[in-house]
Amino acid sequence: MQLQSNKQAGFKAMESGYRAGYEQGLRDGACEAILRHVQPPAQSISDVRVLYVPQGFESIDQGIIEALRSFVRELHVADAKHMAEQAALLRPDCMLVLNGLHVFPSNHLDQVQAVRALGIRTVIWFADDPYVTGDTVRIAPHYDVVLTHELSTVNVYRELGCAQVHYMPLAVHPGWFAPKRVEAKYRSDVCFIGQAFWNRVEMFDAIASYLQGRRVFIAGGLWDRMSNYRLLKSFIRLGWLPVEESINYYNGARIVINLHRTTTAGMDNNNALNLDGRSINPRTYEISACGTLQLTDPREDLPLYYKPGFELETFTTAIELRDKIDYYLSHEEERRAIALRGLRRTLQDHTYASRVRQLAVALGWQ
């Protein structure tokens, strides 16, 4: 009897392994076909010299830098501590600053004024809106041009007297976020990577019992403040996760959840104006670029970039999230088809090469 039971368990394991390998092969082949088929359009070089000042958001900065290198005549990258010195030395046509927060020096705005005094056009691209409006409303008026990925802050900057304000969404660096085969240790049914802001804590507390029966991976800080932390503790990796590992976990997951952070003032952010979050985060593009099904809470501008139910999926409540996880884990072909369509859309329209073309139009480089 024991021998028969062991044989049955062995057959089940073989069947499961075969099925997983077959599904992986289908995904790999389909992703490769999309990557070969979707080619970036040919582009002419804009006759401008740009000084770029990174924020320290590794994947965003590198995506923008590589896109700019292929688009402008000359690109230089400067540390925020020395941007005025570098601008005076290089005399670029434009200084483009990402975000201007967190790691920027206390004399940041003095440096910007010094650059403007040289007749060099200064541009800032805010990537943390609307969560830090307590800081950005002070910074924005010091720049000639303000770019923001957040719809809710566009009019705020205009009302402050900023002469040029453009809604400029973020994107993905496809040289980093891309489909790849990963080791078994990165595989999961459900994955979430990000800080445990209170709205995320509430959502995962609500579905903790359900997730116990799945292969789950959660990473980020503060997850131990969940009420149901003990139920998911074995699935949680506390602390910061390097970008390269995030990419591996996105690729190894059958479903990746993307839940935007709360915008309520005082709740883990400095949204002094208490603005609503109306625009999608960069994680939306990054997950889809890995060819994985994404379940995301909707933002107002989401339909401008992806078709919900066709290129990714959405949820608004914990019950809906649980039900959609359940559905797509048992409907493999639908799950894979949506993920592949999301990958195709991302490569066609939402790389930093595409955004830099939009930026060039906004700034009159073309």
C-alpha positions, 0 to 999 in steps of 0.5 A: 500500500505504501509503495503504491502511494509513493508511486502515485505521489511520484507520478503526480510530481512528474506530471506537475513538473512536465506541465510546469516545463511545458507552460514555461516553454510556451511563455519563453517562445511567445516572449521571444517572438514578441521581442524579435517582432517589436523593433524600435523605430528609426530616429534622427539625432536631435542637435542638442547637448544635454546635461543629465542629473540623476536622482538615484532611482537606478532603473529609471536613471539608466533607462533615461540615460541610455535613451538620451544617448541614442537621441541627442548629439551630446550627453553628459551625466553629472552628480547633483553636488556638482551640477552647477560646476559641470554646467559652467564647464560644459555649457549644455543647451539643457540641464535635465534633472530627475526629481531633485529630492532625497539625495540632492544637496541643501544648495540644490536650488542655488545651483539651479539658479546659477545654471539659469544665470548662464542662459542654460535651460533647466528642466525637472522631471518629477517622479514622486508626485503626488507623494512629496508635494510638500517639497516639489511646490518649493522646487518647481518654480526654480526651473524653466520647465517642469515635467510630472508623471502625475495628472493631479499636479499639473495645474498645481505647478501652473498655478504656482507660476511655472511658465512651462508644465508638461504631463510626462509619464514614466516608462520602463528600461527594457534592457533591464526589465525583460522576459527571462528564464529564472531559477526555481527559487524565484518562482511563485504563484503570487508576487508583490514587491514594495514598501508596506504602506498602510493601504497595502497592509490593509489589503494583504491582511484581508487576503492573508488566509487565502494566500496561505494556500499559495506559493507567495513572495512578498518583499519590502520594508514594514511588512511586520506591521500587518495584523496577520503577519504571522500567517504570511511571515514565511513568504515575506522578505523584509527590507530592500530588494535589489533591482536585479532580484525584483526582475527575477521574481517578476519573471518567476511569478504567475501573477504580480500584484501592483497596488499603488501607495496611499496618497493621504497626507501624513500616511507614509508620505509628504503629500501636503496638498492631499492630492489624489493619485491619478496616474500609474506608477513606473512599476506598471510598465516594469511588471508588464515588460517582464511578460507576467500577468499584472493585477493592479488597482486602477488609476485615472490615466491607466486606459491611456497606456493599457487596456484593462482586461486585455493587456493587464487586469485590475481590482478595486477590493480585496474580494475582487483581488482574491477572486481574480488571483483564483481565476487566473491561476486556474486559467493558464492560457488566458493569463498568459495571453493577457501577459503577452499582450501587455508585454507587446504594448510596453515594448511598442509604446512605453520604453524610455526611448518612446518617452524621450521622443515625447520629451523632445517634442515638448521641449522643442528639440525636434 
